[in-house]
């Protein structure tokens, strides 16, 4: 019977552990799914650029994502923010991340390689961190400056040095346009993060995609009518690339990442994003046949290492301790036998007197005997 009771007591605990393990697995899978979809963007944009110009790709991505999210706003009756400050953050979020970034990135990647675009995109967490530090007016740790210096040095070497074995057609202007798009995206993401602390992050993302789509829709219609490219002649590979950057990266990846961040937390999910540049380099080499030289891999490793170091140091510094507190902590660590804190005087606990049970029973018996019959 004792064994049955123990098994019954352990069953809910095992069920809860299985539920938590299953939920953690789903969070990890969703974050990895988002990272893979984002990592495919440079290669997919280059593939689509074989038959389409950069502006067409950017407009298709921005307008197509909004056309997919607009019905969701109507079906689920998702309302926009009513506060003026929140509306301003929403407009910055829409313009920077869902309008400016797709167009500039698509225009720039036609003047550079998928490898360069992937490594420039890897600096987006660093750019988001810089924007957050400026807006919050807080000083990061020393490791942030060290990591930023390493990452910036790697990016300068990537753009300026032409002897790294980079593919043909890579230009400084293309790298600069891609970087400008990433900077706009970082500003938009910083605004979206602030908006996400006030409303549901997924609602903010849907509204930002829809606003960007309706803002660029007239431009897309005029350009589509005057564009020399015929969309009926596009190959299956080009359509697959368009679907990936529109439905995959712009919609599904954002939904998966926002869900993973809301359920798993920033501390657990954010480090998974550091695998994005590695995956992007792999896709650029596998899908675009871009050769990765050892010198290019060294520069890529330096950029990723600098970004990871800067991201770990982006947390605000703790309150500085006084000299006496530092000396006290060192003394407590090195010589605990010579440093003992005085314990305050505590009087002994008062224990009330309790008579012996046998004596208590005899007293009751005597009282009963003394009572008159």
N, C-alpha and C positions, 0 to 999 in steps of 0.2 A: 504493500500500500504506500509505503514511503517512496518507493521508486516511481510509482504512478504519479504521486504528488509532485515529485521533482521534475518528471518529464512534462507534466502539465504546466509547471511554472516556467520551464525553459522554452516551451513552444512559442509563446508570444515574443520572447526575446529573439529566437531564431527567425521568426517571421519578420520582425522589425529589421533585423540585420540584413535579411535577404532583400527587403524592400529598399533599404538605404543603398545596398550594393547595386541593385538594379537601377536605381535612380542615378547613382554616380556614373554607371556605365552609359546611360542615355545622355547625360551631360557631356561626358568625354566624347562620345560619338558625334553629338551635335556640334561641339566646338571643332573637332577635326574635320567634319563635313564642311563647315564654314571656311576653315583655313584652306582646304583643298580647292574650293570654288573660287576664293579670292586669288589663290596662287595661279590659277588657270587664266586669269585675266590678261596678262601680257601676251602669252602665246595665242590665246583666242583672238585678241585684237589684231595681232599680226596676221593671223590666218584670214580673218575677215577683210583685212586691208589689201589682200591680193586682188580683190574684185571691187572693193568699195573704197572711197576716200575717207579720210579721218573725220571730217565733219558729219558725213552720213552715219558713220558708226556711232559717234557720240550722240547724235540726235535720236537714232534708233534705240540706243540703250536708255537714254533719259526718258523719252516719251513712252517707250514700250513698258518700262517699269511702272510708270504712273498709270498707264491703262490697265495694268494688272492689279494695282492696289486700290484704284478708285472704286471698283465694285465692292471690295471688302469694307470700305468705309460706309457704304450704303447698307450693305447686308447686316453688318454688326452695329450700325448706328453709332459710329465712333465720332464724337464731337471734337472740334479743334479747341485749343485753349482760348479762354476768354480774356485773360489778362494781357495788357498791352506789352509788358515785358516778355511774356511767354511767346506772344505772336512775333515779336522781334527776333527772339532766339530761333523760332521755327523758320522764319524767312532766311536767316543766315544759314541754318542747317540745310535748307532746301537748295539755296544757291550754291553753297560751297561744296557739299558732298554729292548732290544728285543732279546738278546742272553744270557747274563749272568744271568739276573734276572729270566727268566722262568726256566732255568735248576736248579739253586741253590734253588729256591723256591720249585720246584717240588721234589727235593731230600730232602730238609729239612722238608717239611710238612709230609712226611712219617715217620718221627721220632718225631713228635710232634702232637698236637691237632689242630683242626681248630680254636678253640678259641684263643689259643696262637698265631697262625699265623695271625689271624685277628688283634689282638692287636699289634703285632710287625709291621704289615703293616701300622697301624695307625701312626707310627712314621715317615713315609716317608716324609710328608710335613716338619717336623722338620729337617730331614736329608738334604732335598733340600735347606731349609733355611740356614743351616750351610755351605753347599757347596757354595751357592750364597754369603754369607757374607765373606767367605775366598777369593773367586775369586774377589769380588768387593772391598775388603779391606776397609770395612766400619764397624763402630761400631754400633750395635743395641741398643735399649733402655734397661733400667734396667728390664722391665717386660719380655723381652726375656730370660734373664738369670734366672729369677724366674720361668717362665713356663718351661724352659728346665730342671731345677733342679727337678721340680715336676714330669715331664714326665719320666726322667731318673730314679728317685726313684721308680716310679710305675713299670717301665720295669724291674729293678733289683729285686723288690719284686715278679714280675710275674715269672721270670726265676729261682730265687734262692729258693723261698719258695715253698715247695711241699705240704703244708697243706691248700692250697686254694681251694681244691675240684676239682683239675684239672683231666681230664680223664686219664685213664691208657695209657701207651705208650708214655707219654710226657717226653722228655729227654732234657738235656741242650745242647747236640750237635745238636739236631734238631732245637732248638731255635736259636743257633748260626749260623747255615747254612741259615736259613730263614732271619736272620738279615743281614748276608753278602750279600744275594741277594737283600735285600731292599737298602743296602748301595750302591751297584752297580747301581741299578735303580735310586737312587737319583743323583748320579754323571752323569748318562746318561740323566736324565731329566734336570739337570742344563745345560748341553751342548746343549740339544735340545731347551731349552728356549733361549739361546744365539743365536742359529742358527735360531730360529723362528723370532727373531728381524731383521734378515738380508734377509730371504726369506719367502715364504709362509709356515706357520707352518705345514699345512696338507701335502704339498709336501715333507717337511723334514721328517715327520713321515712315509710317504709311502716309501721313499727311504731308511730310516733306517730299516724298516721291511724287505724290499727286500734284502738289503745287509746282514742282519743277517741270513736270510733264505738261501741265496746262500752260505754263509760261513759255515753254519752248515749242508747243504744238503749232502755232502759226508759222514760225520759222521753219519747222520741219516740213510742213505742207508746201510752202513756197519753194523750198530747196528740193523737195522730192519731185515736184513738177518740172523744175529746171535742171535737175541733175542729169548728166549724160549717161549714168549707169542704168541699166535695165534690170529691175529686180527679178524679172522672169528668167533671166539667164544665169542666176546664181546657182552654184553647185551645192550639193548636199553638205559638203564640208563647211562651206561658208555659212549656210543656214544653221548648222550645228553650232558654229562659233557665235553667231548672233544670239541664238537661244541661250547659250551658256552665259554670255556677258549680260543679257537682259533678265531672263528668268532666274538663272543660277546665281550669278554674282550680285546683281542688284536687288533681288527679292529674297530668294531662298537663303542665301548666305547671311543677309542681314537678320532675317527672322531667326535662323538657327543660332547666330551669335548673340542676339539680344536675349533669347530664351536661356541659353547656357549661362550668360553673365547674371541674369536675374535669379536663376536657380542654384548655380554653383558658386557665385561670388567672383569678384574681380581678381582676388588673390589666387584662386585655384585655376581660373580659366585663362587669364591673360598670358601666363607663360607659354601656353600652347601656341599662341600667335607667333612666337619666335621661330616656329618651324615653317612659316609661310615663305620667307625668302629661299630657304633650302628647297622646298617643293617647287617654287617658281623657277629656280635654276634647273631643276630636273626636268620640268615640263618644257622649258625653252630648249634644252639640249635634245630631248626626245622627240618633240613635235616640230621644232623648227630646224633641227640639225645644226644647231650652233655649237661649235667646239669650245669646250671649257679648258683653257690653258691653266697650268699650275700657278702662274702669276695672277691670273684672274681669280682663281679659287682662294689664293692668299688674301687678296684685297677683299673678297666677299667674306671670308672668315673674320677679317679685321672689322668690317662694317657691322656684322652680326654681333661680334663680341662687344664692340662699343655700344651698340643699342641695348644689349642685355645689361651691361654695366650701368648705363645711364638710367634705364628703367628701374633698376633696383635702388638707385640713389635718388629717384624723383620724389620719394616720400619726404615729408617735411622733417626738418631737424628737430630733435628733442630740445627741451628747455635746458640751457647750459647749466652745469652744476658749479658750485663755488669750489675754491681751492680746498677748503676744509672738508667738503664732501668727497672730493677726489682722494685726498689723503686718507680719509676715514675708510673709503671703500678699498683702497690698496692695502691699508693696514689690516682690515678685516680679512682680506683674501690671503695675504702673505703670512701673517703672524696672528692667528686666532688665539694662541695661548697667551699672548702678551696684551691682547686687546679684548677686554670683556666689558660689555655694557652693564652698568649697575642696575640690578633688579630692584624695583620699588618694593618697600616693605608691605607685606600682606599679612594681616593677623590670621591666626588659625581659624579655620571654619568652626562655627558653633554647632555642636551636636546635642540636640535635646536628649534628656534622660528618658529612657523607656524602661519601665519595670519588667522584671522577669515574667514570662507568661505563666509560669506555675504560681508565682506569688499573686499575680492578678486573679487567677482562678480561685485561689484560696480566700482572697479578700471578698470575692463575690459570694463564695459559699458561706463565709462568716456573716455577711450582710443578710443573706437569706435566712440563716438560722436565727438572727436577732429579730427578724420581722415577726410580729404576732401572727398567730395562726388564724 
